[in-house]
Amino acid sequence: MAERSQYEELARQISAVGAVKRSLARMLPADCPSGSAAVLALVGRHGEMRMSRLAELLAVDMSVTSRHVAHVVERGWLERSPDPDDRRSRLLRLTPAGEGLLDDLGRRTTDLFAHHLKDWSDDEVGQLNAMLARLRDSVGDCRAHATRTPAEHT
């Protein structure tokens, strides 16, 4: 197990990642805030889904998810259709306009990272990707862990 000071430094570095997220948010179109971009990215990655699944993936309350979905539906980037397995539920899916916007956002994000990490090797970028994925997997769903004390996590 790492020294406590290592975990303290990790906490500082993770907090500083907020600056990276803000840079990413600044490159988004004005009518596509980060919550909307997250909705598009998740539906694009996972395919059509119910609102409850999207809320779970976003790790936010259903009311927040509903606001984000309403925003992207109003702009024609996402559509709701009846779920054939349960007509009371709706499935969310990207529209062609949403797919186009998602492709554009992907290019913008890739270009931003390529510009800022141009002096990094492919191996270094790969290591960062692997370590961030490992961190995400190790931490898991923060909402599930929030009700337990740190001592219970070990």
LINZICOR-V290622 format. One line per field, one symbol per residue. ss: DSSP state (2 for helix, 1 for strand, 0 for the rest). A space follows every 50 residues. Layout:
# LINZICOR-V290622
ss = ???
This chain:
# LINZICOR-V290622
ss = 00022222222222222222222222000000022222222222220011 22222222000222222222222200011111100111111111022222 22222222222222220000022222222222222222200222200002 2220
